[in-house]
């Protein structure tokens, strides 16, 4: 095989690899964007739940249970 043909084959192979890597990078970028979106949504839900817990009033049953010792005392 001639040197020129070998070089052309090598260039074609390298171009193919670069194209594959560009596609893979784009897919990884999209996955990262989706993960960030999901994390933002989860953080928002967590803040919502934390605020709900702050507003939560303990029930009377819970306070009575703390005041009354168990029967085995």
N, CA, C and O atoms as a Tinker XYZ file with bonds, in Angstrom:
   292  protein
     1  N      0.853000   -1.169000    0.000000    73     2
     2  CA     0.000000    0.000000    0.000000    64     1     3
     3  C      0.902000    1.236000    0.000000    63     2     4     5
     4  O      1.943000    1.260000    0.657000    81     3
     5  N      0.500000    2.223000   -0.719000    73     3     6
     6  CA     1.298000    3.436000   -0.785000    64     5     7
     7  C      1.185000    4.233000    0.500000    63     6     8     9
     8  O      0.199000    4.132000    1.229000    81     7
     9  N      2.198000    5.016000    0.762000    73     7    10
    10  CA     2.222000    5.841000    1.958000    64     9    11
    11  C      1.056000    6.824000    1.948000    63    10    12    13
    12  O      0.429000    7.053000    2.982000    81    11
    13  N      0.763000    7.403000    0.791000    73    11    14
    14  CA    -0.336000    8.361000    0.702000    64    13    15
    15  C     -1.664000    7.692000    1.071000    63    14    16    17
    16  O     -2.477000    8.281000    1.784000    81    15
    17  N     -1.882000    6.482000    0.597000    73    15    18
    18  CA    -3.124000    5.752000    0.914000    64    17    19
    19  C     -3.184000    5.432000    2.411000    63    18    20    21
    20  O     -4.249000    5.529000    3.020000    81    19
    21  N     -2.069000    5.058000    2.996000    73    19    22
    22  CA    -2.019000    4.766000    4.432000    64    21    23
    23  C     -2.344000    6.025000    5.246000    63    22    24    25
    24  O     -3.077000    5.965000    6.233000    81    23
    25  N     -1.793000    7.155000    4.821000    73    23    26
    26  CA    -2.060000    8.409000    5.522000    64    25    27
    27  C     -3.526000    8.808000    5.388000    63    26    28    29
    28  O     -4.134000    9.274000    6.353000    81    27
    29  N     -4.093000    8.630000    4.206000    73    27    30
    30  CA    -5.507000    8.943000    4.012000    64    29    31
    31  C     -6.388000    8.052000    4.883000    63    30    32    33
    32  O     -7.371000    8.518000    5.460000    81    31
    33  N     -6.039000    6.782000    4.977000    73    31    34
    34  CA    -6.793000    5.860000    5.835000    64    33    35
    35  C     -6.701000    6.275000    7.301000    63    34    36    37
    36  O     -7.682000    6.238000    8.045000    81    35
    37  N     -5.502000    6.668000    7.686000    73    35    38
    38  CA    -5.296000    7.092000    9.069000    64    37    39
    39  C     -6.091000    8.376000    9.367000    63    38    40    41
    40  O     -6.701000    8.496000   10.429000    81    39
    41  N     -6.080000    9.312000    8.443000    73    39    42
    42  CA    -6.846000   10.554000    8.616000    64    41    43
    43  C     -8.339000   10.246000    8.720000    63    42    44    45
    44  O     -9.036000   10.808000    9.564000    81    43
    45  N     -8.822000    9.358000    7.866000    73    43    46
    46  CA   -10.238000    8.966000    7.907000    64    45    47
    47  C    -10.581000    8.335000    9.256000    63    46    48    49
    48  O    -11.622000    8.630000    9.842000    81    47
    49  N     -9.708000    7.479000    9.733000    73    47    50
    50  CA    -9.916000    6.828000   11.031000    64    49    51
    51  C     -9.956000    7.872000   12.158000    63    50    52    53
    52  O    -10.813000    7.803000   13.038000    81    51
    53  N     -9.042000    8.822000   12.127000    73    51    54
    54  CA    -9.006000    9.860000   13.158000    64    53    55
    55  C    -10.237000   10.757000   13.084000    63    54    56    57
    56  O    -10.780000   11.143000   14.120000    81    55
    57  N    -10.682000   11.091000   11.885000    73    55    58
    58  CA   -11.895000   11.897000   11.738000    64    57    59
    59  C    -13.112000   11.168000   12.294000    63    58    60    61
    60  O    -13.979000   11.778000   12.920000    81    59
    61  N    -13.170000    9.869000   12.063000    73    59    62
    62  CA   -14.275000    9.058000   12.580000    64    61    63
    63  C    -14.264000    9.072000   14.104000    63    62    64    65
    64  O    -15.309000    9.224000   14.736000    81    63
    65  N    -13.084000    8.913000   14.691000    73    63    66
    66  CA   -12.973000    8.927000   16.147000    64    65    67
    67  C    -13.369000   10.279000   16.719000    63    66    68    69
    68  O    -14.054000   10.345000   17.740000    81    67
    69  N    -12.945000   11.352000   16.075000    73    67    70
    70  CA   -13.295000   12.694000   16.551000    64    69    71
    71  C    -14.806000   12.905000   16.483000    63    70    72    73
    72  O    -15.396000   13.468000   17.405000    81    71
    73  N    -15.425000   12.461000   15.412000    73    71    74
    74  CA   -16.878000   12.607000   15.273000    64    73    75
    75  C    -17.599000   11.825000   16.373000    63    74    76    77
    76  O    -18.570000   12.310000   16.954000    81    75
    77  N    -17.122000   10.625000   16.648000    73    75    78
    78  CA   -17.714000    9.814000   17.712000    64    77    79
    79  C    -17.553000   10.511000   19.063000    63    78    80    81
    80  O    -18.492000   10.544000   19.857000    81    79
    81  N    -16.376000   11.065000   19.327000    73    79    82
    82  CA   -16.134000   11.751000   20.596000    64    81    83
    83  C    -17.004000   12.997000   20.727000    63    82    84    85
    84  O    -17.497000   13.289000   21.817000    81    83
    85  N    -17.199000   13.728000   19.647000    73    83    86
    86  CA   -18.069000   14.903000   19.687000    64    85    87
    87  C    -19.501000   14.503000   20.025000    63    86    88    89
    88  O    -20.170000   15.173000   20.811000    81    87
    89  N    -19.962000   13.419000   19.433000    73    87    90
    90  CA   -21.314000   12.935000   19.714000    64    89    91
    91  C    -21.420000   12.496000   21.170000    63    90    92    93
    92  O    -22.402000   12.800000   21.846000    81    91
    93  N    -20.416000   11.786000   21.643000    73    91    94
    94  CA   -20.419000   11.323000   23.027000    64    93    95
    95  C    -20.400000   12.498000   24.008000    63    94    96    97
    96  O    -21.099000   12.471000   25.021000    81    95
    97  N    -19.609000   13.520000   23.714000    73    95    98
    98  CA   -19.576000   14.708000   24.562000    64    97    99
    99  C    -20.932000   15.400000   24.606000    63    98   100   101
   100  O    -21.360000   15.866000   25.662000    81    99
   101  N    -21.590000   15.465000   23.491000    73    99   102
   102  CA   -22.920000   16.085000   23.449000    64   101   103
   103  C    -23.910000   15.279000   24.293000    63   102   104   105
   104  O    -24.717000   15.859000   25.019000    81   103
   105  N    -23.854000   13.953000   24.203000    73   103   106
   106  CA   -24.745000   13.111000   25.004000    64   105   107
   107  C    -24.450000   13.267000   26.493000    63   106   108   109
   108  O    -25.369000   13.335000   27.310000    81   107
   109  N    -23.172000   13.322000   26.839000    73   107   110
   110  CA   -22.797000   13.510000   28.241000    64   109   111
   111  C    -23.252000   14.882000   28.740000    63   110   112   113
   112  O    -23.706000   15.011000   29.877000    81   111
   113  N    -23.131000   15.888000   27.905000    73   111   114
   114  CA   -23.579000   17.222000   28.274000    64   113   115
   115  C    -25.082000   17.233000   28.518000    63   114   116   117
   116  O    -25.547000   17.840000   29.483000    81   115
   117  N    -25.837000   16.577000   27.668000    73   115   118
   118  CA   -27.291000   16.512000   27.852000    64   117   119
   119  C    -27.645000   15.778000   29.145000    63   118   120   121
   120  O    -28.572000   16.171000   29.852000    81   119
   121  N    -26.904000   14.712000   29.451000    73   119   122
   122  CA   -27.144000   13.979000   30.699000    64   121   123
   123  C    -26.844000   14.870000   31.901000    63   122   124   125
   124  O    -27.567000   14.836000   32.897000    81   123
   125  N    -25.794000   15.656000   31.813000    73   123   126
   126  CA   -25.434000   16.564000   32.893000    64   125   127
   127  C    -26.496000   17.647000   33.081000    63   126   128   129
   128  O    -26.853000   17.985000   34.210000    81   127
   129  N    -26.989000   18.179000   31.988000    73   127   130
   130  CA   -28.050000   19.187000   32.062000    64   129   131
   131  C    -29.292000   18.583000   32.724000    63   130   132   133
   132  O    -29.915000   19.225000   33.570000    81   131
   133  N    -29.652000   17.367000   32.350000    73   131   134
   134  CA   -30.824000   16.704000   32.945000    64   133   135
   135  C    -30.612000   16.451000   34.429000    63   134   136   137
   136  O    -31.528000   16.642000   35.229000    81   135
   137  N    -29.407000   16.022000   34.806000    73   135   138
   138  CA   -29.128000   15.793000   36.218000    64   137   139
   139  C    -29.212000   17.085000   37.016000    63   138   140   141
   140  O    -29.736000   17.088000   38.130000    81   139
   141  N    -28.712000   18.167000   36.473000    73   139   142
   142  CA   -28.797000   19.458000   37.171000    64   141   143
   143  C    -30.247000   19.884000   37.333000    63   142   144   145
   144  O    -30.634000   20.402000   38.380000    81   143
   145  N    -31.045000   19.667000   36.301000    73   143   146
   146  CA   -32.479000   19.975000   36.385000    64   145   147
   147  C    -33.128000   19.154000   37.498000    63   146   148   149
   148  O    -33.901000   19.676000   38.302000    81   147
   149  N    -32.802000   17.863000   37.531000    73   147   150
   150  CA   -33.365000   16.984000   38.558000    64   149   151
   151  C    -32.919000   17.416000   39.956000    63   150   152   153
   152  O    -33.720000   17.418000   40.891000    81   151
   153  N    -31.655000   17.780000   40.098000    73   151   154
   154  CA   -31.154000   18.221000   41.407000    64   153   155
   155  C    -31.839000   19.508000   41.851000    63   154   156   157
   156  O    -32.179000   19.656000   43.025000    81   155
   157  N    -32.042000   20.435000   40.925000    73   155   158
   158  CA   -32.737000   21.673000   41.258000    64   157   159
   159  C    -34.158000   21.386000   41.736000    63   158   160   161
   160  O    -34.633000   21.984000   42.702000    81   159
   161  N    -34.825000   20.470000   41.051000    73   159   162
   162  CA   -36.199000   20.097000   41.422000    64   161   163
   163  C    -36.215000   19.441000   42.806000    63   162   164   165
   164  O    -37.089000   19.737000   43.620000    81   163
   165  N    -35.266000   18.563000   43.070000    73   163   166
   166  CA   -35.200000   17.885000   44.364000    64   165   167
   167  C    -34.903000   18.889000   45.479000    63   166   168   169
   168  O    -35.482000   18.796000   46.561000    81   167
   169  N    -34.016000   19.835000   45.229000    73   167   170
   170  CA   -33.717000   20.853000   46.240000    64   169   171
   171  C    -34.948000   21.702000   46.540000    63   170   172   173
   172  O    -35.202000   22.053000   47.693000    81   171
   173  N    -35.702000   22.027000   45.511000    73   171   174
   174  CA   -36.932000   22.792000   45.713000    64   173   175
   175  C    -37.924000   21.997000   46.558000    63   174   176   177
   176  O    -38.560000   22.546000   47.457000    81   175
   177  N    -38.050000   20.720000   46.270000    73   175   178
   178  CA   -38.950000   19.870000   47.049000    64   177   179
   179  C    -38.474000   19.746000   48.489000    63   178   180   181
   180  O    -39.283000   19.740000   49.417000    81   179
   181  N    -37.172000   19.647000   48.676000    73   179   182
   182  CA   -36.619000   19.546000   50.021000    64   181   183
   183  C    -36.874000   20.820000   50.822000    63   182   184   185
   184  O    -37.221000   20.755000   52.001000    81   183
   185  N    -36.705000   21.977000   50.183000    73   183   186
   186  CA   -37.004000   23.237000   50.863000    64   185   187
   187  C    -38.475000   23.315000   51.242000    63   186   188   189
   188  O    -38.823000   23.774000   52.330000    81   187
   189  N    -39.332000   22.864000   50.340000    73   187   190
   190  CA   -40.772000   22.856000   50.608000    64   189   191
   191  C    -41.087000   21.981000   51.821000    63   190   192   193
   192  O    -41.832000   22.380000   52.716000    81   191
   193  N    -40.498000   20.770000   51.833000    73   191   194
   194  CA   -40.745000   19.857000   52.954000    64   193   195
   195  C    -40.172000   20.418000   54.257000    63   194   196   197
   196  O    -40.795000   20.276000   55.310000    81   195
   197  N    -39.006000   21.048000   54.205000    73   195   198
   198  CA   -38.412000   21.638000   55.410000    64   197   199
   199  C    -39.318000   22.737000   55.954000    63   198   200   201
   200  O    -39.513000   22.834000   57.166000    81   199
   201  N    -39.867000   23.556000   55.078000    73   199   202
   202  CA   -40.787000   24.608000   55.519000    64   201   203
   203  C    -42.067000   24.017000   56.105000    63   202   204   205
   204  O    -42.601000   24.539000   57.083000    81   203
   205  N    -42.551000   22.948000   55.522000    73   203   206
   206  CA   -43.745000   22.285000   56.058000    64   205   207
   207  C    -43.457000   21.737000   57.457000    63   206   208   209
   208  O    -44.301000   21.837000   58.346000    81   207
   209  N    -42.271000   21.159000   57.654000    73   207   210
   210  CA   -41.926000   20.619000   58.963000    64   209   211
   211  C    -41.781000   21.723000   60.005000    63   210   212   213
   212  O    -42.128000   21.525000   61.169000    81   211
   213  N    -41.276000   22.874000   59.601000    73   211   214
   214  CA   -41.169000   24.004000   60.533000    64   213   215
   215  C    -42.551000   24.445000   60.998000    63   214   216   217
   216  O    -42.736000   24.809000   62.160000    81   215
   217  N    -43.516000   24.413000   60.090000    73   215   218
   218  CA   -44.878000   24.837000   60.409000    64   217   219
   219  C    -45.676000   23.755000   61.139000    63   218   220   221
   220  O    -46.774000   24.021000   61.628000    81   219
   221  N    -45.145000   22.565000   61.213000    73   219   222
   222  CA   -45.853000   21.429000   61.796000    64   221   223
   223  C    -46.018000   21.632000   63.297000    63   222   224   225
   224  O    -45.054000   21.911000   64.010000    81   223
   225  N    -47.240000   21.488000   63.760000    73   223   226
   226  CA   -47.535000   21.595000   65.187000    64   225   227
   227  C    -47.606000   20.181000   65.764000    63   226   228   229
   228  O    -48.313000   19.330000   65.224000    81   227
   229  N    -46.888000   19.924000   66.847000    73   227   230
   230  CA   -46.972000   18.584000   67.437000    64   229   231
   231  C    -48.389000   18.326000   67.945000    63   230   232   233
   232  O    -49.061000   19.238000   68.427000    81   231
   233  N    -48.820000   17.119000   67.836000    73   231   234
   234  CA   -50.183000   16.786000   68.272000    64   233   235
   235  C    -50.242000   16.682000   69.795000    63   234   236   237
   236  O    -49.217000   16.536000   70.461000    81   235
   237  N    -51.433000   16.757000   70.320000    73   235   238
   238  CA   -51.626000   16.613000   71.765000    64   237   239
   239  C    -51.257000   15.218000   72.232000    63   238   240   241
   240  O    -50.779000   15.047000   73.353000    81   239
   241  N    -51.464000   14.253000   71.414000    73   239   242
   242  CA   -51.133000   12.870000   71.777000    64   241   243
   243  C    -49.639000   12.755000   72.051000    63   242   244   245
   244  O    -49.233000   12.103000   73.013000    81   243
   245  N    -48.828000   13.377000   71.221000    73   243   246
   246  CA   -47.379000   13.313000   71.410000    64   245   247
   247  C    -46.981000   13.984000   72.711000    63   246   248   249
   248  O    -46.129000   13.460000   73.428000    81   247
   249  N    -47.565000   15.122000   73.037000    73   247   250
   250  CA   -47.200000   15.814000   74.274000    64   249   251
   251  C    -47.679000   15.027000   75.490000    63   250   252   253
   252  O    -46.984000   15.008000   76.505000    81   251
   253  N    -48.829000   14.384000   75.425000    73   251   254
   254  CA   -49.316000   13.571000   76.537000    64   253   255
   255  C    -48.422000   12.365000   76.752000    63   254   256   257
   256  O    -48.151000   11.985000   77.891000    81   255
   257  N    -47.967000   11.768000   75.680000    73   255   258
   258  CA   -47.113000   10.592000   75.787000    64   257   259
   259  C    -45.798000   10.957000   76.464000    63   258   260   261
   260  O    -45.235000   10.142000   77.194000    81   259
   261  N    -45.308000   12.154000   76.237000    73   259   262
   262  CA   -44.065000   12.571000   76.859000    64   261   263
   263  C    -44.268000   12.852000   78.344000    63   262   264   265
   264  O    -43.356000   12.625000   79.140000    81   263
   265  N    -45.432000   13.337000   78.729000    73   263   266
   266  CA   -45.694000   13.701000   80.120000    64   265   267
   267  C    -46.048000   12.492000   80.977000    63   266   268   269
   268  O    -45.685000   12.449000   82.153000    81   267
   269  N    -46.735000   11.526000   80.425000    73   267   270
   270  CA   -47.190000   10.365000   81.178000    64   269   271
   271  C    -46.135000    9.259000   81.077000    63   270   272   273
   272  O    -45.812000    8.816000   79.975000    81   271
   273  N    -45.601000    8.812000   82.207000    73   271   274
   274  CA   -44.605000    7.735000   82.141000    64   273   275
   275  C    -45.271000    6.417000   81.767000    63   274   276   277
   276  O    -46.450000    6.206000   82.050000    81   275
   277  N    -44.534000    5.562000   81.151000    73   275   278
   278  CA   -45.094000    4.249000   80.773000    64   277   279
   279  C    -45.513000    3.472000   82.035000    63   278   280   281
   280  O    -44.998000    3.743000   83.120000    81   279
   281  N    -46.432000    2.520000   81.904000    73   279   282
   282  CA   -46.973000    1.807000   83.052000    64   281   283
   283  C    -45.940000    1.018000   83.855000    63   282   284   285
   284  O    -46.180000    0.741000   85.030000    81   283
   285  N    -44.831000    0.655000   83.284000    73   283   286
   286  CA   -43.862000   -0.170000   84.007000    64   285   287
   287  C    -42.976000    0.631000   84.952000    63   286   288   289
   288  O    -42.082000    0.054000   85.570000    81   287
   289  N    -43.190000    1.945000   85.089000    73   287   290
   290  CA   -42.395000    2.731000   86.048000    64   289   291
   291  C    -43.040000    2.766000   87.400000    63   290   292
   292  O    -42.507000    3.381000   88.323000    81   291
